[in-house]
Amino acid sequence: MFGVTTSDDYRPVAWMGRYPVDVTTILVGTHVLTLVISCLLTLVSGGFLNWLQFDSAAVLHAGAVYQLITYAFVHAPSTSPWWPIFFAVEMYMLFVFGREVERFLGRRAFIVLYGILVLLPSLVLTVLGFWQRSETSGSGYVHFALFVAFATIYPNVDLFLRIPAKWVVVILAALSTLQLLTFRVWYELIVLWTSIGAAFLFIELRGAGPELAWWSNVKARIGPKPKIRVLQRTHARRAVEPDDVYASIDPILDKISKSGIGSLTANERRQLNRERERLLKKSE
């Protein structure tokens, strides 16, 4: 349920008084801190941030593998008056929706998901770098994919203007795709849909999200096959024929004659009653 902790692994990393500090809160603080550092570094040396943002040529030919991660924490300042607003909205979405995903998945799974969303796009761009050089920085696509994970878990939760989360994702993904196609920014388009696919499949593998028949078939094919159990053939018991009635209760009658009816066990009493009822039905 939305807003309720559903994972046994969810627990705060620390406490600030009565307020819990979870992984999502730490991530928000980290991004805000790196924003401040990016601004200060730009004042000192504008080219320093180029060492931290992703550059496929630097990764492939200069061994700058650290850029596979650091690019997501590079928030280069911009002269646009909308830049602080966009960053604030991004951090708000990370805090609100990321915390709900963390509550659902648990702390460890959430860290794995966030790591995948950071690493997978840069790894894909590194492979594509053999054909075309690409550069990227910032965490916009990472946190949009995190919102996709939230919408996969809670697809029908009403959000902006009472629009369900699943349709908000579809609208934003469609608009972003149209924009990137218009300007033919192919590598960013790949980053967008790689992030969306990774977030969606991660949640599906955790057993949440919409039921997909094709995905269920794929999991059934690649999953472990059920073990074949050999069951022993059971033989039907031969029903007691009327001629066998007396033979079956003779030992019980002998026991009554010797020790009295009080000496019978519960099973012997039940058997005696069954045979008596059978004889009564036969007489009728």
TORPA-709385 format. One line per 2 residues: number of its first residue (from 1); for each residue x, y, z of C-alpha. Coordinates in steps of 0.5 Angstrom, whole numbers. Last residue first. Example, Ala and Ser with C-alpha at 12.3 -4.5 7.8 and 13.67 -1.06 7.14 Angstrom:
2
2 = 27 -2 14; 25 -9 16
# end
This chain:
284
284 = -68 -107 12; -64 -113 15
282 = -58 -110 11; -59 -103 13
280 = -59 -106 21; -53 -111 19
278 = -49 -105 16; -50 -100 23
276 = -48 -106 27; -42 -107 23
274 = -40 -99 24; -42 -99 31
272 = -37 -105 32; -31 -102 28
270 = -32 -95 32; -32 -99 39
268 = -26 -102 37; -23 -96 35
266 = -24 -93 42; -21 -99 45
264 = -26 -104 48; -25 -107 55
262 = -31 -103 57; -35 -108 53
260 = -33 -114 58; -27 -118 59
258 = -28 -125 56; -35 -124 53
256 = -33 -117 50; -26 -119 48
254 = -29 -125 44; -34 -120 41
252 = -28 -116 38; -25 -122 35
250 = -31 -124 32; -32 -117 29
248 = -29 -118 22; -31 -125 21
246 = -38 -123 22; -38 -118 17
244 = -34 -122 12; -40 -125 8
242 = -43 -118 8; -37 -116 4
240 = -32 -111 6; -29 -106 1
238 = -23 -108 -2; -18 -102 -1
236 = -16 -99 -7; -9 -99 -9
234 = -5 -93 -9; 1 -93 -14
232 = 7 -90 -11; 8 -82 -13
230 = 14 -80 -17; 16 -73 -16
228 = 18 -69 -22; 22 -63 -20
226 = 19 -56 -22; 24 -53 -27
224 = 28 -47 -25; 27 -41 -29
222 = 29 -39 -36; 22 -41 -39
220 = 17 -39 -33; 21 -33 -33
218 = 20 -32 -40; 12 -34 -40
216 = 11 -29 -34; 14 -23 -38
214 = 10 -25 -44; 3 -25 -40
212 = 5 -19 -36; 2 -17 -29
210 = 3 -10 -27; 8 -8 -22
208 = 11 -12 -16; 14 -19 -16
206 = 21 -17 -15; 23 -18 -22
204 = 18 -14 -24; 21 -8 -20
202 = 28 -9 -23; 24 -10 -30
200 = 21 -3 -30; 27 1 -27
198 = 32 -2 -32; 27 -1 -38
196 = 26 6 -36; 34 7 -35
194 = 35 4 -42; 30 8 -45
192 = 33 15 -43; 40 13 -44
190 = 38 11 -51; 35 17 -52
188 = 41 21 -49; 45 17 -54
186 = 41 19 -60; 40 27 -59
184 = 37 27 -66; 34 34 -64
182 = 27 32 -66; 28 25 -63
180 = 30 28 -57; 24 32 -56
178 = 19 27 -58; 22 22 -53
176 = 22 27 -47; 15 28 -49
174 = 13 21 -49; 17 19 -43
172 = 13 25 -39; 6 23 -42
170 = 7 15 -40; 10 16 -34
168 = 4 21 -32; 0 16 -34
166 = 3 10 -30; 2 15 -24
164 = -5 16 -24; -8 23 -26
162 = -11 27 -20; -8 34 -23
160 = -1 31 -21; -1 25 -17
158 = -7 19 -17; -4 12 -15
156 = -6 7 -20; 1 5 -22
154 = 3 4 -15; 9 -1 -16
152 = 11 1 -23; 9 8 -22
150 = 15 8 -16; 20 5 -21
148 = 18 10 -26; 20 15 -21
146 = 26 12 -20; 27 12 -28
144 = 26 20 -27; 31 20 -22
142 = 37 17 -26; 35 21 -32
140 = 36 27 -29; 42 25 -25
138 = 47 30 -28; 52 29 -34
136 = 53 26 -41; 58 26 -46
134 = 58 21 -52; 63 19 -58
132 = 61 15 -63; 63 8 -66
130 = 67 5 -60; 63 10 -56
128 = 57 6 -56; 60 1 -51
126 = 61 6 -47; 54 9 -48
124 = 51 3 -45; 56 3 -39
122 = 54 10 -38; 47 8 -38
120 = 47 2 -34; 52 5 -28
118 = 47 10 -25; 40 6 -25
116 = 44 0 -23; 47 3 -17
114 = 40 6 -15; 37 -1 -16
112 = 42 -4 -12; 41 1 -6
110 = 34 0 -6; 35 -8 -6
108 = 39 -6 0; 35 -2 4
106 = 28 -5 3; 24 -6 -4
104 = 17 -2 -1; 20 3 3
102 = 26 4 -1; 21 5 -7
100 = 17 10 -3; 23 14 -1
98 = 25 15 -8; 18 18 -9
96 = 18 23 -4; 26 25 -4
94 = 27 24 -11; 21 28 -13
92 = 23 33 -9; 31 33 -11
90 = 28 34 -18; 24 39 -17
88 = 29 43 -13; 34 42 -19
86 = 29 44 -24; 27 51 -20
84 = 35 52 -19; 36 51 -27
82 = 30 56 -29; 33 62 -29
80 = 38 59 -34; 45 61 -33
78 = 47 54 -31; 51 51 -26
76 = 54 44 -27; 51 39 -23
74 = 56 33 -23; 53 27 -19
72 = 51 23 -24; 57 24 -28
70 = 61 21 -22; 59 14 -23
68 = 62 11 -30; 66 17 -29
66 = 71 13 -25; 73 9 -31
64 = 77 15 -33; 82 10 -37
62 = 84 15 -42; 82 11 -48
60 = 76 8 -47; 73 12 -41
58 = 76 19 -43; 73 17 -50
56 = 66 16 -47; 66 22 -43
54 = 62 22 -37; 63 28 -32
52 = 68 28 -27; 74 31 -31
50 = 70 36 -35; 68 39 -28
48 = 75 41 -27; 75 46 -33
46 = 71 52 -30; 77 53 -25
44 = 76 56 -19; 69 59 -20
42 = 67 53 -23; 69 49 -17
40 = 65 53 -12; 59 51 -16
38 = 60 44 -17; 62 44 -10
36 = 55 47 -8; 51 42 -13
34 = 55 36 -10; 52 38 -3
32 = 45 38 -6; 46 31 -9
30 = 49 28 -3; 44 31 2
28 = 38 28 -3; 42 21 -3
26 = 42 21 4; 35 22 5
24 = 34 17 0; 38 12 4
22 = 34 13 10; 35 18 16
20 = 29 18 21; 26 24 25
18 = 25 23 32; 32 26 34
16 = 36 26 27; 36 18 27
14 = 41 14 23; 41 9 17
12 = 33 8 18; 30 1 17
10 = 27 -2 11; 29 -10 10
8 = 22 -13 13; 19 -9 7
6 = 12 -6 6; 13 0 10
4 = 6 4 8; 6 11 4
2 = 2 7 -2; 0 0 0
# end
